[in-house]
Amino acid sequence: MKHKYDLTYISLGAGVQSSALLVCSALGLHGVPKADVAIFADTGVEPGYVYDYLEILKEWSPVPIVVVSKGNLTEWTVDRQKNGKRFVTVPLFTEGGGMLRRQCTREFKIDPIYKEVRRQLGLKPRQRFKGLVRAMLGISIDEVQRMKPSWVAWIDNAFPLVDAGLARGDCLKICEANGLPKPKRSSCVYCPYHGDDIWRDMKQNHPEDWAKAVEFDEAVRDMTMRGRDQPAFVHRSLVPLGDVDLNEDQCELFGEECDGICGV
């Protein structure tokens, strides 16, 4: 069933899939609908290469790109906890077992984008909307497990790359074939869902990002309710990130990522 949408937007992460989605939408490739706007939610702790690529996309794209932000994620975790205020939980690994509850994607990615969508529609605070919006997400056929429905009834999540049968490798080719440099995966520098291949690349090729990740890991060690009895770690080995042996591969957990927003 075809719908008439009041707004079509791209959830832009400036990574591989969402950048290819922007290209396809802008140029009408692979049957991808034309977006009215692409929205980038900035956590304040994206890798440096993501910010660089975002600027390249802004220069290239005929589709307007809007950047939104709730603020710096680190300040809402480490700094606010030190000041006794409510802090945003990152899904850290704990010696007590499992991971901490995840709030960062919802509060720093999804909510700022929804707020901008309402602004694009001209809605006032708390004004109800009776129309329909299409959100195009950069998920490819090798990540179908990340496809999730929208959190709100008036937004339809769409997955044009899946509909077109495009994999991550196809997305890289699409960007390069249309005059863009090869993008890399987007995600926060200290995201616990990283595999060791990502950590190794960061340590070897992006030392500033690596330093931020190590600093954050050290700062959140006693962040759980039981503090030193159940310390928290960015790396699932439960070893301080700066001391982890990255030659022993820990697989990535993006396949278990819950919202289909980060890492695109």
C-alpha positions in Angstrom: 0.0 0.0 0.0 1.4 3.4 -1.0 1.1 6.3 1.3 1.3 10.0 0.7 4.0 11.2 3.1 4.1 14.7 4.5 7.9 14.4 4.9 10.5 12.0 3.8 13.9 12.1 5.6 17.1 10.2 5.8 18.6 9.3 9.2 22.2 10.2 8.3 25.1 8.8 10.2 27.7 9.7 7.6 28.9 6.1 7.6 28.9 3.6 4.7 25.2 2.7 4.3 23.5 6.0 5.2 26.0 7.9 2.9 25.1 5.5 0.0 21.4 6.0 0.8 21.9 9.7 0.5 23.6 9.3 -2.8 20.9 7.0 -4.2 18.1 9.3 -2.9 19.8 12.5 -4.4 20.4 10.9 -7.8 17.4 8.6 -8.0 19.4 5.4 -8.0 18.1 1.9 -7.3 14.5 3.1 -6.8 15.3 5.1 -3.7 12.7 7.9 -3.1 13.9 11.5 -3.0 14.3 12.7 0.5 13.2 16.2 1.6 16.0 16.4 4.2 18.8 14.3 5.7 19.2 14.6 9.5 22.5 13.9 11.3 22.3 13.5 15.1 25.6 14.5 16.6 26.5 12.9 19.9 29.6 15.1 20.2 31.8 12.0 20.3 31.7 10.7 16.7 35.1 9.7 15.2 37.0 12.6 13.6 36.7 10.9 10.1 32.9 11.0 10.4 32.9 14.8 11.0 35.2 15.1 8.0 33.0 13.0 5.8 29.9 14.9 7.0 31.4 18.1 5.6 32.1 16.4 2.3 28.5 15.2 2.1 27.2 18.7 2.9 29.3 20.1 0.0 28.2 17.4 -2.4 24.5 16.7 -1.5 21.6 18.4 -3.3 19.5 17.1 -0.4 19.7 19.5 2.5 21.6 18.1 5.5 20.6 19.3 9.0 22.7 18.6 12.1 21.0 18.3 15.4 22.3 17.6 18.9 21.3 17.1 22.5 24.8 17.9 23.6 28.0 16.0 24.3 27.4 12.4 25.4 30.5 12.2 27.6 29.3 15.3 29.5 25.9 13.6 30.1 27.6 10.5 31.5 30.8 11.2 33.3 30.4 14.9 34.2 26.8 14.7 35.3 27.4 11.6 37.4 30.2 13.4 39.2 27.8 16.3 40.0 25.1 13.9 41.3 22.8 14.5 38.4 20.9 12.1 36.2 23.2 10.7 33.6 22.6 8.9 30.3 23.5 5.2 30.5 25.9 3.7 27.9 25.7 -0.1 27.5 28.9 -0.9 29.3 30.0 -4.4 30.3 30.1 -5.1 34.1 31.7 -7.6 36.3 28.2 -8.2 37.8 27.2 -9.7 34.4 25.6 -8.4 31.3 25.5 -4.8 30.2 24.2 -1.6 31.6 20.8 -0.3 30.3 21.2 1.6 27.1 19.8 5.1 26.8 22.3 6.8 24.5 20.7 5.8 21.2 17.3 7.0 22.2 18.3 10.2 23.9 21.1 11.3 21.6 20.1 9.9 18.2 16.4 9.2 18.0 14.9 11.9 20.1 16.9 14.8 18.5 15.9 13.5 15.1 12.2 13.3 16.0 12.4 16.9 17.4 13.8 18.1 14.1 11.2 16.2 12.2 8.5 18.0 14.2 10.2 21.3 13.4 10.4 20.5 9.7 6.6 19.9 9.9 6.0 23.2 11.6 4.5 21.6 14.7 4.3 23.4 18.0 5.3 21.7 21.3 2.8 18.9 22.2 0.8 19.5 19.0 -0.6 16.3 17.6 0.2 15.3 14.1 -2.3 13.4 12.0 -0.2 12.9 8.9 2.5 10.4 8.0 6.3 10.7 7.8 8.7 8.3 6.1 12.1 7.7 7.8 14.7 6.1 5.4 17.3 4.2 7.3 20.7 3.1 6.0 20.5 -0.6 6.6 21.7 -3.0 3.9 20.8 -6.7 3.2 23.7 -7.9 5.4 22.2 -6.1 8.4 18.5 -7.1 8.1 18.5 -8.1 11.8 18.8 -4.4 12.6 15.5 -3.5 10.9 13.1 -2.2 13.5 9.7 -0.5 13.4 9.4 3.1 14.3 8.8 4.1 17.9 6.0 6.5 17.0 2.8 5.7 15.1 3.1 8.6 12.6 6.6 7.6 11.3 7.1 4.7 8.9 10.6 3.3 8.9 11.7 2.4 5.4 14.8 0.4 4.3 15.4 1.3 0.6 18.8 -0.4 0.5 17.3 -3.7 1.6 14.5 -3.2 -0.9 17.1 -2.8 -3.6 19.1 -5.8 -2.5 22.2 -3.8 -1.8 25.0 -5.0 0.6 27.6 -3.0 2.4 30.1 -3.5 -0.4 27.6 -2.2 -2.9 27.2 0.9 -0.8 31.0 1.6 -0.9 30.9 1.3 -4.7 28.0 3.6 -5.0 29.8 6.4 -3.1 33.0 6.0 -5.0 31.3 5.8 -8.4 29.7 9.2 -7.7 32.8 11.1 -6.8 32.9 10.6 -3.1 35.7 9.1 -1.0 35.2 5.8 0.6 33.2 6.2 3.9 33.9 4.3 7.1 31.5 3.1 9.7 30.0 5.7 12.0 29.5 5.2 15.7 30.6 6.8 18.9 34.4 6.4 19.5 33.8 4.4 22.7 30.8 2.4 21.7 30.9 -1.0 23.5 29.5 -2.7 20.4 32.9 -2.3 18.6 34.7 -5.4 17.6 38.5 -5.6 18.0 39.0 -4.8 14.3 37.4 -1.4 15.0 39.5 -0.9 18.2 42.7 -1.9 16.3 42.0 0.5 13.5 41.3 3.3 15.9 44.4 2.7 18.0 46.7 2.5 14.9 45.1 5.1 12.6 43.1 7.5 14.7 45.1 8.1 17.9 43.0 11.1 19.0 39.8 9.0 18.9 41.6 6.2 20.7 42.7 8.5 23.5 39.1 9.7 24.0 37.9 6.1 24.2 40.5 5.1 26.7 39.9 8.2 28.8 36.1 7.5 28.8 36.7 3.9 29.8 38.8 4.9 32.8 36.3 7.5 33.9 33.3 5.2 34.0 34.9 2.3 35.9 32.8 2.9 39.1 29.7 4.1 37.3 27.4 1.2 38.3 25.1 1.4 41.3 27.4 -0.9 43.2 30.5 1.0 42.2 33.8 -0.8 42.9 32.0 -4.1 43.5 30.8 -4.2 39.9 33.1 -2.0 37.8 32.1 -1.1 34.2 34.2 -1.4 31.1 33.9 -0.4 27.5 35.5 -3.7 26.3 33.7 -6.9 26.9 36.8 -8.6 28.2 36.4 -6.6 31.4 39.9 -5.3 31.0 40.7 -1.5 30.8 40.6 -0.6 27.2 44.2 0.7 27.1 45.4 -2.7 28.4 43.3 -5.0 26.1 45.2 -7.4 23.9 43.7 -6.5 20.6 45.4 -9.4 18.8 42.8 -11.8 20.4 39.7 -10.9 18.4 36.5 -10.1 20.2 33.7 -10.1 17.6 31.6 -7.0 17.1 28.1 -6.7 18.5 26.5 -4.4 16.0 24.3 -7.3 14.9 22.7 -7.1 18.4 22.4 -3.3 18.1 18.8 -2.5 19.1 17.5 0.5 17.2 19.0 0.4 13.7 20.2 4.0 14.0 23.8 4.0 15.2 26.7 2.7 13.0 25.3 3.6 9.6 
